[in-house]
Amino acid sequence: MVSIKSILKYHGVYEWLLVRISAVWMLLYIVYISIFIISANNLSYDKWYDFFSKNTTKIFSIMVLLSALNHAWIGMRHILEDYITLPVLRQLGVWITGSILFAYLFFGMIIIWSV
């Protein structure tokens, strides 16, 4: 019998699973925000502020931010590995992508926790 540990050892299956899990987190976040919008009678700045100042919304937003950045990292890395043949350009593309995603993470955390 094949153990789950031996299956997840390979990067292809592990990354496939991470992308699927991150997509589910993003879908749940969309449902969460949609339920808030549908249930609110008159949306105002105060209601939005109160909604996003809750710790549950902040934590959920950070988890979705991490999931989206992980999703983007895996996708962009595979695109760069598949279509850029020169190793120097590929490494440069991976470095630029990682730097941009890290900046998104840094500023996203600041924005989410400043509410």
N, C-alpha and C positions, 0 to 999 in steps of 0.2 A: 504494500500500500504506500502511496506517495504522501508524504507529510506536507502540511501547508508551509512549514519552514523551508523545505527544499524548493517548493514552487516559488515562493517570494524571494528567493535568493537571486534569481535572475532579474536583471534590470528591466527587461522588456515587460514582463508580467507585473513587476512591482510598480513601474512607472504607469502602466496601463491602469492599474488599480488606483493609484494616486490621482490620476486625471479623472477617473470616474467618480471617486469620492469627492473630489473638489467640485465637480459639476453638480453633484447632489447637494452639497452645502450651499452653493450659489442658488440653486433652485429653491431650497428651503428658505433662504434669505429673501428671495423675490416673493415667495408666498407670504412670509412674515410682514414685509413692507406692504404688500397688497392688502392683506387683512386690515392693517392699520388704516390705510387710505380708504378702504370701503367702509370701515366701521366709524370713521370720523365724519361727523355731519358737516361742519365747516372747518376746513383746514386753515389754520393760521400759523403765524410764526411761533406763537407760544405753544401750540400743540406739537409742532415739529420739534421745538426745543425740548419740551418735556419728554417726548418720545425718545429722542436721541441722547438725553442726559441720564436715562436709566442705565444701570450697570449691565443688565442683561442685554440691552441693545448694543452697548459698547463692546461687550465681550463677543457677541454674535458678529458684529461688524468687523472686529479684528480677526476672528476666525475666517470670515469670508474673504477679507483682504489677503490673509496668508494663503488661503486656498486659491484665490484668483492669481496671485503672483506665482505660486507653485505650478498652476496650470499653464500660465504663460511661459515660465521658465522651461518646463519640459517640452512644450510645443515649439518654442523658438530654438531651443538647442537641437531638436531633431530636424527642424527645417534647415538650420545652418549645417548640420552634419551631412544632410542628404544633398544639398544643392551647392555648397561651397567646397570646391575641391582643393584649393590651396590651403595647406595647414596654417599658414600665418594669418591669412584672411579669416579663416574659420575661428581661430583662437581670438582674433581681434573682435569678431562679431559676438562671440560668447562673452568676452570681457565687457564689451559695450552693453550688451543685453543685461548682464548681471549687474552692472553699475546703475543702469536705468531702473531696473526692478528694485534694487536696494534703495535708491532715492525715493521711489514710490512707497516703499515700506516705511521709510523714515518719516516722510511727510504725511503719509496716511495715518500713522500712529499718533503724530502730533495733532492732526486735525480731529481724529476720533476722540482722543482723550481731552481735548481742549473744550469740548462742548459741556 
